[in-house]
């Protein structure tokens, strides 16, 4: 159920954007489902590395993915401005629709 919750949370977050791309929404949901494959299964990175030869195009794609990992693994709270791990994002948005950390989400609910 964890991966379903992560995928659903990511999808809800993206759907809250003004004009989300269907393609980006779908890819983000897939990332939500697959984010723990290496950590929680017997599949290894070697199982997923199937290139006979690494080309400059492959290296460029790897750099792009590394940037995506950074982007997807942290967020900046719109209220306090702190950059935090995604795990510390509030379970839902604040009343004003901002994406906030757990601490600021609690402050928003208290008034």
N, C-alpha and C positions, 0 to 999 in steps of 0.2 A: 504494500500500500504506500510505502514511502516514495517510490519513484512516481507513482500516479499523483501523489500530492505535490511533489516538486514540479512535475510536468504541468499540472493544472494551475499551480501558483504562477509559474512562468507565463503560461498562456493568458491568465487573467491580467497579469501585469502588462503584457504586450497589448492586450485588447483595450486597456485603459488609455493607451496612446492615442493621439488625435487621428492619425491615418496609418495604422499598422499594415505592413505588407503581409499578404497571405503566406507568401513564401517564407518570410522571416518568422512568422508565427508558427508555421509548421516545423521549421528547423529547430526553433527554440523548444518546442514541445518534445521533439525527438531527443534533443540534448537532455532534457529533464528525465526522460525514460532511461537513457543510456549512461547517465553520469556516474554510476557506481559499478559498471560492468567489470572493470579491472579489479577494483577493490573487493567486491563481494561475490565474485564467481571464480571458477578455475581458469578462465580465459586470461591469457597473459598478453603483454604488449607484443611479444614475439609472434603470437597467434594472429595479431592484427597487422603486422608489418610484412607485407607480401610483395615488396618491390625487389626485382632482381638487380636493378641498378638505380641509384639515386641521381636524379638530374637536377639542373639548376631550377627547373620548374617545381620539382618536388620540394627543394629547399625553400623556395619562395612561399609555397603553400604551407610549409611547416611554420615559417615565421608569421604568416597570417593567422594560423591556428593558435600560436602562442599568444598573440595579441588578443584573440577572442577569449582565451582562457582567462587572461587578466581582466578583460571587460566583464565577463560573466561571473567572476568570482568575488567581486566587490562592488559596492555602491556608495554614493555620497548622500547622506541624509540631507534633505532639502531644508530641514529646520535648524539643525545644529551645525551642519557643514562637515561633520566628521566622515572620513572614509572608513568603512567597516566591511568585514566579511559579509557576504550575502546571507549567511546563516543568522546574522543579527538584524536583518530587515524585519520590520513588523509583519505579523501574519496577514495583515490587511493594510489598506491605505488609511491615512488619516481622514477625518471628516472633510477636509479641504481638497482631498484628492492627491496630496503629495505622497511621495514614497519616503517613509521615515524609519528611523531605527526604533527598536523596542522601547528604549528609554523615552524618546520623544512621543511615541505613540501613546504611552501611558500618560504622559503629561497632557496630550490633546484630549484624551478621554475624560480626564479629571476636570477639564475646563480651564 
